[in-house]
Amino acid sequence: MTHRLTAIIQAEEGGFVALCPELDICSQGGTVEESRENLREALELFFESAPAEEVARRLSNEVYVTQLEVGVG
């Protein structure tokens, strides 16, 4: 089974952090690509090891990703 999930990647001090908001799983890496692949691996391990009830519970939550404009100053 294949799932299409979101990866939010942010630059952090010394690298990048990748977050999958649908499952609340994150990983990190030295580059955007590395952090994305590390997140993919973490997600695959989650699907392999988590009980089906936990997977269903996490995937049942609605997640909204949007952008905002905020005035500063």
C-alpha positions as CSV (number, residue, x, y, z in Angstrom):
1,M,0.0,0.0,0.0
2,T,1.2,3.5,-0.8
3,H,0.4,6.7,1.1
4,R,0.9,10.2,-0.2
5,L,2.0,12.2,2.8
6,T,3.2,15.8,3.4
7,A,6.9,16.6,4.2
8,I,7.6,20.1,5.7
9,I,11.3,20.8,5.6
10,Q,12.9,23.7,7.5
11,A,16.5,24.8,7.7
12,E,17.8,24.4,11.2
13,E,21.2,25.2,12.6
14,G,23.6,22.9,10.8
15,G,21.0,21.1,8.6
16,F,17.4,20.5,7.9
17,V,14.4,19.1,9.8
18,A,11.7,17.2,7.9
19,L,8.2,16.8,9.5
20,C,5.3,14.7,8.4
21,P,2.3,16.4,10.0
22,E,-0.2,13.7,9.2
23,L,1.7,11.2,11.4
24,D,3.7,13.6,13.6
25,I,7.0,12.0,12.7
26,C,10.2,13.9,11.9
27,S,13.7,13.3,10.9
28,Q,16.7,15.4,10.0
29,G,19.6,15.6,7.6
30,G,22.4,17.7,6.3
31,T,20.6,18.6,3.1
32,V,17.0,19.0,2.0
33,E,17.3,15.7,0.0
34,E,18.9,13.9,2.9
35,S,16.3,15.0,5.4
36,R,13.5,14.0,3.0
37,E,14.9,10.6,2.5
38,N,15.5,10.1,6.2
39,L,11.9,11.1,6.8
40,R,10.8,8.5,4.2
41,E,12.8,5.9,6.0
42,A,11.3,6.9,9.4
43,L,7.8,6.7,7.9
44,E,8.5,3.2,6.4
45,L,9.7,2.0,9.8
46,F,6.7,3.4,11.5
47,F,4.3,1.6,9.0
48,E,6.3,-1.6,9.5
49,S,6.3,-1.6,13.3
50,A,3.3,0.4,14.6
51,P,0.1,-1.5,15.5
52,A,-2.6,-1.0,12.9
53,E,-4.8,0.8,15.4
54,E,-2.0,3.5,15.9
55,V,-1.6,3.9,12.2
56,A,-5.4,4.3,11.7
57,R,-5.6,6.8,14.6
58,R,-2.9,9.0,13.3
59,L,-4.1,8.9,9.7
60,S,-7.7,9.8,10.7
61,N,-6.7,13.3,12.0
62,E,-7.3,16.1,9.5
63,V,-4.2,18.2,8.8
64,Y,-4.4,21.6,7.0
65,V,-1.2,23.1,5.6
66,T,-1.5,26.7,4.5
67,Q,0.5,29.9,4.3
68,L,-0.2,33.2,6.0
69,E,0.9,36.8,5.4
70,V,1.7,38.6,8.6
71,G,2.6,42.3,8.9
72,V,5.5,43.0,11.2
73,G,6.3,46.4,12.6
